[in-house]
Amino acid sequence: MEAPRQSDSNGSDRPRHYRSLFLSDIHLGTKGAQADALLEFLKEHDADTIYLVGDIVDGWRLRSGWYWPQSHNDVVQKLLRKARKGSRIIYVPGNHDEFLRDFYGTHFGGIEVCETIVHVAADGKRYLVIHGDVFDMVVRHARWLAFLGDWAYEIALAISTRINWVRRKLGFTYWSLSAWAKRTVKNAVNYIGRFEETLAAEAERHGVDGVICGHIHSAAMRDFDGFTYINTGDWVESCTALVEHEDGRMEIIHWSEVSETLNARRAVAIPFRRHRAA
């Protein structure tokens, strides 16, 4: 059950407000993190509760080499500012920011660190919020292979960057090598399918209605025998987020598509305003 893609916005300087917002797999500290796109998204969207569903900061990459540009710091400051303004922010660490797992139950600048948490939506449905890496057998039992996969993913991103530089010159849209591989390579497709089924089974085991997770960088909303599986996606390639509307309805936002629409509207609106002012 794929959520409809959001394509509207109020077009004003006021952020669009939701009951809840879920973000995961931002990977701050890596060259692949699309921090500028996330900053633009956070300016346009706000929520009573913001869940950071793991791999927000990439400790694996930072240990091998420091990379922290101003835009990554701006993302952190933006989230802290939202906390100061009244948003409740809950951080559920993943495997790349596992260093925070020593701090369950503590607060940092108004941000709560939790192992897992059950989110109760406005319609009464209960969702287990968890990063999902504990159900990844490679991460749990073959960490060397997980590190190798992380390295291969970085190479795929670098190749995608070069391919997309050419595509932009030719007027084509963004294309993801790793996303293509996930969709077409049989083992990757089977892995994603097993991951989704396992997380849905975990929701049943906890006696909740669904699960909200990240980890595999593949945004989705599906139904498994009455249990809802939702993956928030990532902010390395797909730039997706999950939002809860005031009535409890869940929706996946594909920001790259929404931002294109917004920019097109603004491009039309600015000459119109100038004309009226004249």
N, C-alpha and C positions, 0 to 999 in steps of 0.2 A: 504494500500500500504506500505508494510514493506521494508525498505531500505536494500540493500545487505550488508552483514557484511564484514567489511574490514579485510583482512588477510595478507596484504603485508606491507612492510616497507623497507626503504632504508638500514637498518642494520648498518648505520654509526652513529657517534656521533652527527651529525647535526640533529636537530629536523625537522620533516616533517612539512612543512608550508602550512597553509590553509588561505583562505580569512577570514573566521570567525569560531569561536569555541564557543559552548554553553555548560555550565556546570550548574547543579542544584543539590539540595538536598545532599550536602556533609556532613552536620551535624557535623562540627567541634565542639568539646566540648563534644562529646559523645564517649563512648567506641566502638560503632558500626561503626564509621567513618573509612573508609579504606584509611587513609591519605598516607600510604606508597605506595599503588597502584596508588593513584592520583599523587604523586610526580614522580613516574616512568613514568606515562602518560605525565605529563607536560614537562619532559625532552625530550620526543620523539616527542612532538607536539607543534606547535606554530601557531599564527595567527595574522593577522593585527588587528582584533577586537575580544575581548573575552567578552562574555556575561555571567554573573553570575546570573542565573535565580532563585534566592531565596533559602532559607534554607541553606545557605552556613555555617553560624555559628548558632548553636542551643541555642538560648537564653533561651528557656523553660528549657532545661536540666541544663544549667549553673546556673540558678537561684536556682535550688533545690540542687545543689552540684557541686563544681568546679572540672573540669577535663580538663586539657590542657597540654598534653604531648608535647615533643619537635617536634615530627613529624607534629602536628597540626600547631605549630608556623612556621615550615618549609614551609608548604603549603602557608600560608599567605605571607611569605617572597618571595617565588617563584613567586607568582602573582605580588607582588610589583616590583620585579626585572624585570618581563616582561613589566610592565608599564613604568619603567625607560628606558628600551631598545626600546620603541617606540610603543608597542601594546596599542591600546585604550581598556580600560576595563570599562564595564558598569555593574553596580550592580543593579538588580531589586529585592528588598527584598521580602521575603515570610512571612508566619505566624510565623515561628520559629525565624526569625531574624527581626521581626516587629519593634524592637526598632530603626531600621534604617529608618523607614518611617517618622520619624520627621526630616530627613535630605535630603529630595528630593531637587535636584538641587545643591547639594554641592559636593565637591571633597575631597577624602581622599587618600593622597599619589599617586595622578594620577588616582584614581578610581572614576568614576562618579556614583552617586546614583540617580536612576530614578524610578518613579512609574510604568510606562510602556514606551515602545519605539517601533517604527516601524522600522524594519530592511529591507533595500532594498538590495536584492540579486543581484548578477552579471547579472542574466538573466532578471532583471527587476521586479521579483515577490516581493511583499511586505508582510512582516510577522509581526503580532503583537506579541511582546515579553512580556510575563506576567507570574508570578509564577502560578497563577490559584486558589489560596485558596479562593479568593473572590467569586468563583462560587461553593464552597463547603458549603452546607447548614449546615453541622455539625459544621464547624469552625465558620461560621457567627452567628448561632443562638443557638448553644448548646456547648459553649466552654468547659464546664465540661466534656462533652462526648468526645470532641476532645482530652482533656488531658488524659482521660481514655483510649482512643484508642492508644495514644502515649505510655502510660505505657504498654499496652498489646503488642504493637509492640516490645518494649524493651525485654519483656519476650520471645517473639517468636525468637528474635535474639539470646538471651542467649541459648535457646534450640537448635537452629540451630548450634551454635558454638560447643556445646557438640556432636551433631550428626555428624558434619563434622570432628571433631577430630577423631572419630571412622572411618569415611569413608576414610580419608587420610591414616590412618594406614592400611586399607584394599585395598588401591590403587584406590579408587573411586574419582570422581570429586565433586566439591562443589554442595550442594543441599540446596535450600532455603525453609524453612517452610512457611514463609509469602508469597513468590511468588507462592508456590503451592496452598495456601489457596485462593489467589486472582484469580487463574486460575480455581479453582474447586468449590468454594463456590458460589452458585447462586447469593446471594445478593451482594457479592463483584464484581462479573462479571458484574451484572447489574449496579452497582454504577460506575464502570470504563466506561462502555458504555455510561451512561448518562453524565458523566463528559466530555468525548470526544465530544459528540454531542453538548453539551452546549458551549464548547470552539470554536467549528467550527462555531456555530451560532454567537458567539461574533466576530469572524473574518469577517463574512458577515456584521454584524452591523457596523463595523468600515470601511467597504469598502476596505478591504485588501484581499490578496490571501490566507492567511493562518495564523495560530497561532503557536507559539513556547512556550511551557510551561514546568512545572515540577509538583511538589506537590504530585502526587499519586505514585511515585516510580515505574512507569511502562513505560519503553521506547517503543515508537511506532511511526509509520508514516502512516497515513491513509488519504484517500480522502473522503470527505463528500460533494457530489453534487458540485464538483468543488473547494471546499475549503479544504486546506491541514491542517491536525492536526498533530503536531509533539510534542512528549514528550521526553525530554532528558534523563529520567530515574533517576538514583541516584548513589551515591558513598558510600552506606552503604552495599548493597548486589550485585546489578547487575553490577556496575562499567561501566556505559555507558556515552557516550558524543555524541553530535551532531556536525558535521563539515560541513562547506560549502566549496566546491571546487571552483577553480578560475572561472569556467564556471557557477556557481550558483547552481550546483547540491548538494543536501543535502544528508548526509549519517550518519547513526547511527553507532558508533564504540563500539563494545563490547570488552572492554579492557582486560578482563580476558582471552578471547580466543586469542586475538592478542599477548598478552604478553607471553602466552605459546608457540606460534609459534616463536616469537623472541628469547626466551630463548633456544628453540630447535636448531635454526639456529646458535646461538652463541656457543652452546655446540659443534656443528660440526665444526664451523669455527676456534675456538681456537686451537685445535690439528693440523688443517691444516696449520695455520700460524706458529706454532712452528716447524712443519716439514719443511716448506720452509726456516725458519730462520736457522735451523740446516744445 
